[in-house]
Amino acid sequence: MIYYRQDTWREQIFRFSGTIWPSIWRKQVLMTIYTIASYVFCEKMGGNLGKFKGNFLGGILSFLLVFRTSQSYARYWQGRSLLTGFFCDLREIVILSMTLMPGGARGYQWRWKTSRKGTSTGEKSREMVQSLESFTDDSDRIMSEERVDILRWAFVVAIAFQAHARMVYSLEHGDLPSEIQKLVDWDRFRIRCLTTKAEFRDLDRLVSGTAIPQAAWEDSLLLDPKGFLKEMEEDFFQDHGDDSIEVSAEPGLRLPVVAIYQLTQVLYRNVNDQRLQDKRYGMAERFFSGMASRMLQLNKILNTVVQIVSTPLPFPYFHLCKSLLFVYLLSFPFFIDISLGIWANCGELCFLTIALLGLDSIATELENPFGCDSNDLSIADDIHKLEKETLFYSRMIGDTRLEDSFLWTPLPHHIAQICPGVTGYFVLKTQWESNGSSPEVYPFKRIEREIITDAEFVHDDRDHMSEDS
């Protein structure tokens, strides 16, 4: 998405990228030559080619194009609203999971101390955590492990959403252009840095596994993530022309759905059963329904986004607009009246061409707000914001083990150019330092879990109520 100032003219008018010009300049040059040649021909012939009683076609065509542009903008704004809702729900899931999972004795002490003295997110926060380290028990350590899983899967959900939004159109038509493949490869790399080798192998089958044949999308990402990043940097700006790979258009399981399931599973396994009290560090059972409703909303938003991208404007309307526009531009020589001079016959018709082609181009651009075009919605900004916010939350709850499980890595130069404002990204410390070879996601010693089952739970059916009650 292009952010711009509305109080200046010069910077907005005299620019090429992100405007209608990249898509219409060839047609505009052709129409300018066509119009001037027609005017010269009429002058040499000494008469006009025809005379229109009224320009009814121009009025009808303008109405059709404006209506199409209006409908496209409605889809664009709906996409913006859906994107905001998706990240609001994901952010609430992260906040609630951190707040409603109390941990152990240290977590209890932290909440009471910060309620009296206030919370700091800098060095003072670390000093306060160190002062409470003696209260740390197994419940606090287990909670840190679980929070790492919640955060990394929340990031994977967001990145998978971005990758799928880029690929939806290609998956519908069975063809993935090389420029989109490069951006999806970056998303795959991000997911690889947040998962183990085994986890990524299962997830990546839903992305690179869609290639036909599968060997067309084989790379070193699974075994050598850092080497893959270096290769991607060298190849990113190379022009591959119209290269593309064939992908399967068969409906099937998609990456964001699996990522949402994994996040739901992590949340559910940390629910403290009211009867069993098997996870005192976890979330009270009554709170899970609110979390589950937000997970269902993520799925609903995902399906609506797929619907927007994969459902174009009805073809008869599209065909009518294109056909009338083509006929109207082709009939320009019949509008020429040599008695009015060159400006009225060439200048005005050229600007009319810009207006009509521009409206058509804008409508096409806005119909799909999710993708890789300059004016498409920037999901990378929302992912970056989510990562920054979760870093702040981890400091607010005083969980240094959670914060130390991730590394903040500067954004590669080639990605920074297409994501202005985004400065870095989170990776798992275990995966980054081992170059993806570690089977662990948590860099500290894990705690043995004691699992209570219904078979081990002894029900007390005695009536403890008094006779008088």
C-alpha positions as CSV (number, residue, x, y, z in Angstrom):
1,M,0.0,0.0,0.0
2,I,1.2,3.5,-0.9
3,Y,1.1,6.1,1.9
4,Y,1.1,9.7,0.7
5,R,0.5,13.2,1.8
6,Q,-2.7,14.8,0.6
7,D,-1.6,18.4,1.1
8,T,1.0,18.4,-1.7
9,W,0.7,18.3,-5.5
10,R,4.2,18.0,-7.0
11,E,5.1,14.7,-5.3
12,Q,1.7,13.1,-6.2
13,I,1.5,14.3,-9.8
14,F,5.0,13.8,-11.0
15,R,5.5,10.1,-10.2
16,F,5.1,6.9,-12.2
17,S,5.2,3.8,-9.9
18,G,2.0,3.1,-8.1
19,T,-0.2,5.1,-10.5
20,I,-2.2,4.1,-13.5
21,W,0.7,4.8,-15.9
22,P,2.5,1.5,-15.7
23,S,-0.7,-0.3,-16.9
24,I,-2.0,2.2,-19.5
25,W,1.0,4.0,-21.0
26,R,1.4,1.6,-24.0
27,K,-2.3,1.9,-24.9
28,Q,-2.1,5.7,-24.4
29,V,0.9,6.1,-26.7
30,L,-0.9,3.9,-29.3
31,M,-4.1,6.0,-29.0
32,T,-2.2,9.3,-29.3
33,I,-0.5,8.2,-32.5
34,Y,-3.9,6.8,-33.8
35,T,-5.7,10.1,-33.0
36,I,-3.0,12.4,-34.5
37,A,-2.8,10.2,-37.6
38,S,-6.6,10.4,-38.1
39,Y,-6.5,14.2,-37.7
40,V,-3.7,14.6,-40.3
41,F,-5.6,12.3,-42.6
42,C,-8.8,14.4,-42.3
43,E,-6.8,17.6,-42.9
44,K,-5.2,16.3,-46.1
45,M,-8.6,14.9,-47.2
46,G,-10.1,18.3,-46.6
47,G,-13.2,17.0,-44.7
48,N,-14.5,15.1,-41.7
49,L,-15.0,11.3,-41.6
50,G,-18.4,11.6,-40.0
51,K,-20.6,13.5,-37.6
52,F,-22.3,12.3,-34.4
53,K,-25.7,13.6,-33.5
54,G,-24.9,13.1,-29.8
55,N,-22.1,11.3,-27.9
56,F,-24.5,8.8,-26.2
57,L,-21.9,6.0,-26.1
58,G,-19.5,8.1,-24.1
59,G,-22.0,8.8,-21.4
60,I,-23.1,5.2,-21.2
61,L,-19.5,3.9,-21.1
62,S,-18.6,6.5,-18.4
63,F,-21.5,5.3,-16.2
64,L,-20.5,1.7,-16.6
65,L,-16.8,2.4,-15.7
66,V,-17.6,4.5,-12.7
67,F,-20.0,1.9,-11.4
68,R,-17.4,-0.8,-11.8
69,T,-14.8,1.3,-10.1
70,S,-17.3,2.0,-7.2
71,Q,-17.9,-1.8,-6.8
72,S,-14.2,-2.5,-6.9
73,Y,-13.5,0.1,-4.1
74,A,-16.3,-1.5,-2.0
75,R,-14.4,-4.8,-2.3
76,Y,-11.1,-3.0,-1.5
77,W,-12.6,-1.5,1.7
78,Q,-14.2,-4.8,2.7
79,G,-10.7,-6.3,2.4
80,R,-9.3,-3.6,4.6
81,S,-12.0,-4.2,7.2
82,L,-11.4,-8.0,7.1
83,L,-7.6,-7.5,7.5
84,T,-8.1,-5.3,10.5
85,G,-10.6,-7.7,12.0
86,F,-8.2,-10.7,11.5
87,F,-5.3,-9.0,13.3
88,C,-7.5,-7.6,16.0
89,D,-8.8,-11.2,16.8
90,L,-5.2,-12.6,16.6
91,R,-3.9,-9.8,18.9
92,E,-6.7,-10.4,21.4
93,I,-5.9,-14.2,21.5
94,V,-2.3,-13.3,22.3
95,I,-3.2,-10.8,25.0
96,L,-5.8,-13.0,26.6
97,S,-3.5,-16.1,26.6
98,M,-0.8,-14.1,28.4
99,T,-3.2,-12.6,30.9
100,L,-5.5,-15.5,31.6
101,M,-2.7,-18.1,32.1
102,P,-1.4,-17.1,35.5
103,G,1.6,-19.4,35.8
104,G,2.9,-20.1,39.3
105,A,4.2,-18.4,42.4
106,R,6.4,-16.0,40.6
107,G,3.6,-14.9,38.3
108,Y,1.4,-14.3,41.3
109,Q,4.1,-12.2,43.0
110,W,4.7,-10.2,39.8
111,R,1.1,-9.3,39.3
112,W,0.8,-8.0,42.9
113,K,4.1,-6.1,42.8
114,T,3.3,-4.4,39.4
115,S,-0.2,-3.5,40.6
116,R,1.4,-1.5,43.4
117,K,4.6,-0.1,41.9
118,G,3.6,0.0,38.2
119,T,5.1,-1.9,35.3
120,S,8.3,-1.1,33.4
121,T,9.3,-2.6,30.1
122,G,13.0,-1.7,30.2
123,E,16.0,-2.7,32.5
124,K,13.9,-2.0,35.6
125,S,11.6,-4.8,34.5
126,R,14.5,-7.2,34.3
127,E,15.7,-6.2,37.7
128,M,12.2,-6.8,39.2
129,V,12.1,-10.2,37.5
130,Q,15.5,-11.1,39.0
131,S,14.3,-10.1,42.4
132,L,11.4,-12.5,42.1
133,E,13.4,-15.4,40.7
134,S,13.4,-17.2,44.0
135,F,9.6,-17.6,43.7
136,T,9.9,-19.3,40.3
137,D,8.4,-22.8,40.4
138,D,7.6,-25.5,37.8
139,S,4.3,-23.9,36.9
140,D,6.1,-20.7,35.9
141,R,8.6,-22.6,33.8
142,I,5.9,-24.6,32.1
143,M,3.9,-21.4,31.4
144,S,7.0,-19.9,29.7
145,E,7.2,-22.9,27.4
146,E,3.6,-22.8,26.5
147,R,3.7,-19.0,25.8
148,V,6.5,-19.6,23.4
149,D,4.3,-22.1,21.5
150,I,1.4,-19.7,21.5
151,L,3.4,-16.8,20.2
152,R,5.2,-18.7,17.5
153,W,2.0,-20.3,16.2
154,A,0.3,-16.9,16.3
155,F,3.1,-15.5,14.1
156,V,2.8,-18.6,11.8
157,V,-1.0,-17.9,11.4
158,A,-0.3,-14.3,10.4
159,I,2.5,-15.2,7.9
160,A,0.4,-18.1,6.5
161,F,-2.5,-15.7,6.0
162,Q,-0.2,-13.4,4.0
163,A,1.3,-16.3,1.9
164,H,-2.2,-17.7,1.1
165,A,-3.6,-14.3,0.2
166,R,-0.7,-14.0,-2.4
167,M,-1.4,-17.4,-3.8
168,V,-5.2,-17.6,-3.9
169,Y,-5.5,-16.2,-7.4
170,S,-2.7,-18.6,-8.7
171,L,-4.3,-21.6,-7.0
172,E,-7.6,-20.8,-8.7
173,H,-6.0,-20.5,-12.1
174,G,-3.2,-23.1,-11.8
175,D,-0.3,-20.7,-12.6
176,L,2.2,-19.0,-10.1
177,P,4.3,-16.2,-11.6
178,S,7.9,-16.0,-10.5
179,E,7.5,-12.6,-8.8
180,I,4.8,-14.0,-6.5
181,Q,6.8,-17.2,-5.9
182,K,9.7,-15.1,-4.6
183,L,7.5,-13.4,-2.1
184,V,5.9,-16.7,-1.0
185,D,9.4,-18.1,-0.6
186,W,10.1,-15.3,1.9
187,D,6.9,-16.2,3.8
188,R,8.1,-19.9,3.8
189,F,11.4,-18.8,5.1
190,R,9.7,-16.9,7.9
191,I,7.7,-19.9,8.9
192,R,10.8,-22.1,8.7
193,C,12.4,-19.9,11.3
194,L,9.5,-20.4,13.7
195,T,9.1,-24.2,13.4
196,T,11.2,-27.3,13.6
197,K,12.3,-29.3,10.6
198,A,9.5,-31.9,11.1
199,E,6.8,-29.2,11.6
200,F,7.9,-27.3,8.6
201,R,8.0,-30.4,6.4
202,D,4.3,-31.0,7.2
203,L,3.3,-27.4,6.6
204,D,5.3,-26.9,3.4
205,R,3.5,-29.7,1.7
206,L,0.6,-27.4,1.5
207,V,2.6,-24.7,-0.3
208,S,5.5,-26.0,-2.4
209,G,3.8,-29.3,-2.6
210,T,1.2,-27.7,-4.9
211,A,3.7,-27.4,-7.7
212,I,3.3,-29.6,-10.8
213,P,5.7,-31.5,-10.8
214,Q,6.7,-31.1,-7.1
215,A,10.4,-31.0,-8.2
216,A,9.6,-27.6,-9.8
217,W,9.5,-26.0,-6.3
218,E,12.3,-27.8,-4.5
219,D,14.9,-25.8,-2.6
220,S,17.3,-25.9,0.3
221,L,14.9,-24.2,2.8
222,L,14.2,-27.3,4.9
223,L,17.9,-28.3,5.5
224,D,19.7,-24.9,5.2
225,P,17.5,-21.9,5.9
226,K,20.4,-19.4,6.0
227,G,21.8,-20.6,2.8
228,F,18.3,-20.4,1.2
229,L,18.1,-16.8,2.4
230,K,21.4,-15.9,0.8
231,E,20.3,-17.5,-2.5
232,M,17.0,-15.7,-2.4
233,E,18.8,-12.3,-1.9
234,E,21.0,-12.9,-4.9
235,D,18.1,-13.9,-7.1
236,F,15.4,-11.6,-5.9
237,F,15.9,-8.7,-8.3
238,Q,16.8,-10.7,-11.3
239,D,14.2,-10.5,-14.1
240,H,12.9,-13.9,-15.0
241,G,10.5,-12.5,-17.6
242,D,7.2,-14.3,-17.7
243,D,8.5,-17.4,-16.0
244,S,6.0,-19.2,-13.9
245,I,5.4,-22.6,-12.4
246,E,2.3,-24.7,-12.7
247,V,0.4,-25.3,-9.5
248,S,-2.5,-27.6,-8.7
249,A,-5.9,-25.9,-8.8
250,E,-7.6,-28.8,-7.0
251,P,-9.4,-27.6,-3.9
252,G,-7.8,-28.9,-0.8
253,L,-6.4,-28.2,2.7
254,R,-4.7,-24.8,2.9
255,L,-1.8,-23.6,5.1
256,P,-3.6,-21.0,7.2
257,V,-6.3,-23.5,8.3
258,V,-3.6,-25.9,9.6
259,A,-1.8,-23.0,11.4
260,I,-5.1,-21.9,13.1
261,Y,-5.7,-25.5,14.1
262,Q,-2.2,-25.7,15.7
263,L,-2.8,-22.5,17.6
264,T,-6.2,-23.7,18.8
265,Q,-4.6,-27.0,20.0
266,V,-1.9,-25.2,22.0
267,L,-4.6,-23.0,23.7
268,Y,-6.8,-26.0,24.5
269,R,-4.0,-28.1,26.0
270,N,-3.5,-25.2,28.5
271,V,-7.0,-25.2,29.8
272,N,-7.3,-26.0,33.5
273,D,-10.1,-28.6,34.0
274,Q,-12.4,-27.3,36.8
275,R,-12.8,-30.7,38.3
276,L,-9.4,-32.2,37.8
277,Q,-7.3,-29.0,38.5
278,D,-4.7,-30.6,36.3
279,K,-3.1,-27.4,35.0
280,R,-3.2,-24.8,37.7
281,Y,-0.8,-22.6,35.7
282,G,-3.2,-22.6,32.7
283,M,-6.4,-20.9,31.7
284,A,-9.7,-21.4,33.6
285,E,-12.1,-23.5,31.5
286,R,-14.8,-20.8,31.4
287,F,-12.5,-18.5,29.5
288,F,-11.8,-20.9,26.6
289,S,-15.1,-20.3,24.9
290,G,-14.1,-16.7,24.2
291,M,-10.8,-17.8,22.8
292,A,-12.6,-20.5,20.6
293,S,-15.0,-17.9,19.2
294,R,-12.1,-15.8,18.1
295,M,-10.4,-18.8,16.5
296,L,-13.6,-19.5,14.6
297,Q,-13.7,-15.8,13.5
298,L,-10.2,-16.2,12.0
299,N,-11.4,-19.0,9.9
300,K,-14.5,-17.0,8.8
301,I,-12.3,-14.0,7.8
302,L,-9.9,-16.3,5.9
303,N,-12.8,-17.8,3.9
304,T,-14.2,-14.3,3.1
305,V,-10.8,-13.2,1.9
306,V,-10.6,-16.2,-0.4
307,Q,-14.1,-15.4,-1.6
308,I,-13.1,-11.8,-2.5
309,V,-10.0,-12.9,-4.4
310,S,-11.4,-15.9,-6.2
311,T,-14.8,-14.3,-7.2
312,P,-14.3,-11.7,-10.0
313,L,-16.8,-9.3,-11.3
314,P,-19.4,-11.2,-13.4
315,F,-17.9,-11.8,-16.8
316,P,-20.8,-10.4,-18.9
317,Y,-20.4,-7.0,-17.2
318,F,-16.6,-7.2,-17.6
319,H,-17.0,-8.1,-21.3
320,L,-19.5,-5.3,-21.9
321,C,-17.2,-2.7,-20.4
322,K,-14.1,-3.9,-22.3
323,S,-16.0,-4.2,-25.6
324,L,-17.7,-0.8,-25.4
325,L,-14.4,0.8,-24.4
326,F,-12.6,-0.8,-27.3
327,V,-15.3,0.3,-29.8
328,Y,-15.4,3.8,-28.4
329,L,-11.7,4.3,-28.7
330,L,-11.7,2.9,-32.1
331,S,-14.3,5.4,-33.3
332,F,-12.3,8.5,-32.3
333,P,-11.6,9.4,-36.0
334,F,-15.3,10.0,-36.5
335,F,-15.3,12.6,-33.7
336,I,-12.8,14.8,-35.5
337,D,-13.9,18.2,-36.7
338,I,-11.0,19.9,-38.5
339,S,-12.6,23.3,-38.1
340,L,-12.1,23.1,-34.3
341,G,-8.3,22.8,-34.5
342,I,-5.7,20.4,-33.3
343,W,-6.3,20.8,-29.5
344,A,-10.0,20.0,-29.6
345,N,-9.4,17.0,-31.9
346,C,-6.2,15.6,-30.5
347,G,-5.5,17.1,-27.1
348,E,-8.9,16.6,-25.6
349,L,-9.3,13.1,-27.1
350,C,-6.0,12.1,-25.6
351,F,-7.0,13.2,-22.1
352,L,-10.3,11.5,-22.6
353,T,-8.4,8.3,-23.3
354,I,-6.4,8.7,-20.1
355,A,-9.6,9.2,-18.1
356,L,-11.3,6.1,-19.5
357,L,-8.3,3.8,-19.5
358,G,-7.4,5.1,-16.0
359,L,-10.8,4.3,-14.6
360,D,-10.6,0.8,-16.1
361,S,-7.2,0.3,-14.6
362,I,-8.2,1.5,-11.2
363,A,-11.2,-0.9,-11.2
364,T,-8.9,-3.8,-12.1
365,E,-6.4,-2.8,-9.4
366,L,-8.9,-2.6,-6.6
367,E,-10.9,-5.7,-7.4
368,N,-8.3,-7.8,-5.6
369,P,-6.9,-5.9,-2.6
370,F,-4.7,-8.9,-1.6
371,G,-1.6,-9.5,-3.6
372,C,1.7,-8.0,-4.6
373,D,0.7,-4.8,-6.5
374,S,1.8,-1.4,-5.2
375,N,-1.7,-0.5,-4.0
376,D,-2.6,-3.8,-2.4
377,L,-3.1,-4.0,1.3
378,S,0.2,-4.4,3.2
379,I,-0.2,-7.5,5.5
380,A,3.5,-7.2,6.3
381,D,2.8,-4.0,8.3
382,D,0.3,-5.7,10.4
383,I,2.6,-8.7,11.1
384,H,5.4,-6.3,12.1
385,K,3.0,-4.5,14.4
386,L,1.9,-7.8,16.0
387,E,5.5,-8.8,16.6
388,K,6.4,-5.5,18.2
389,E,3.3,-5.6,20.4
390,T,4.0,-9.2,21.6
391,L,7.5,-8.1,22.6
392,F,5.9,-5.4,24.7
393,Y,3.4,-7.8,26.2
394,S,6.2,-10.3,27.2
395,R,7.9,-7.5,29.1
396,M,4.7,-6.4,30.7
397,I,4.1,-9.8,32.2
398,G,7.8,-10.1,33.2
399,D,8.4,-13.4,31.4
400,T,12.1,-13.1,30.4
401,R,12.3,-16.7,29.3
402,L,9.6,-16.0,26.8
403,E,11.4,-12.9,25.5
404,D,14.8,-14.7,25.4
405,S,13.3,-17.6,23.3
406,F,13.0,-15.3,20.3
407,L,15.6,-13.2,18.4
408,W,14.9,-9.9,16.6
409,T,16.6,-10.1,13.2
410,P,17.1,-7.2,10.8
411,L,15.0,-7.4,7.6
412,P,17.1,-8.3,4.5
413,H,17.7,-5.4,2.1
414,H,15.7,-6.9,-0.7
415,I,12.6,-7.3,1.4
416,A,13.0,-3.9,3.1
417,Q,12.7,-2.2,-0.2
418,I,9.2,-3.6,-0.8
419,C,8.1,-3.3,2.9
420,P,9.0,0.3,3.9
421,G,8.7,0.8,7.6
422,V,9.3,-2.8,8.5
423,T,12.7,-3.1,10.2
424,G,13.0,-6.7,11.4
425,Y,11.3,-10.0,12.2
426,F,11.2,-12.6,15.0
427,V,12.9,-16.0,14.7
428,L,13.1,-18.8,17.2
429,K,16.5,-18.7,18.9
430,T,17.0,-22.5,18.7
431,Q,16.3,-22.6,15.0
432,W,18.3,-19.5,14.0
433,E,21.4,-20.5,16.0
434,S,21.3,-24.1,14.8
435,N,20.4,-23.2,11.2
436,G,17.2,-25.2,11.5
437,S,18.8,-28.4,12.8
438,S,17.6,-28.3,16.4
439,P,14.5,-30.4,17.2
440,E,13.7,-27.9,20.0
441,V,11.7,-24.6,20.0
442,Y,12.5,-23.8,23.6
443,P,16.1,-22.8,24.5
444,F,15.8,-23.7,28.2
445,K,15.5,-27.0,30.1
446,R,12.0,-28.4,29.8
447,I,9.9,-29.4,32.8
448,E,8.4,-32.9,33.2
449,R,4.6,-32.7,33.0
450,E,2.3,-34.6,35.3
451,I,-0.9,-35.5,33.5
452,I,-4.1,-36.2,35.4
453,T,-6.7,-38.3,33.6
454,D,-10.3,-39.0,34.5
455,A,-9.3,-42.6,35.4
456,E,-7.0,-41.3,38.1
457,F,-9.5,-38.7,39.4
458,V,-11.5,-40.0,42.3
459,H,-15.0,-38.6,42.4
460,D,-16.5,-37.8,45.7
461,D,-20.2,-38.2,45.4
462,R,-21.0,-37.6,49.1
463,D,-23.5,-34.9,49.9
464,H,-21.7,-32.2,51.9
465,M,-24.8,-30.1,52.3
466,S,-26.2,-29.8,55.8
467,E,-29.5,-31.3,56.7
468,D,-31.0,-27.9,57.2
469,S,-30.0,-26.6,53.7
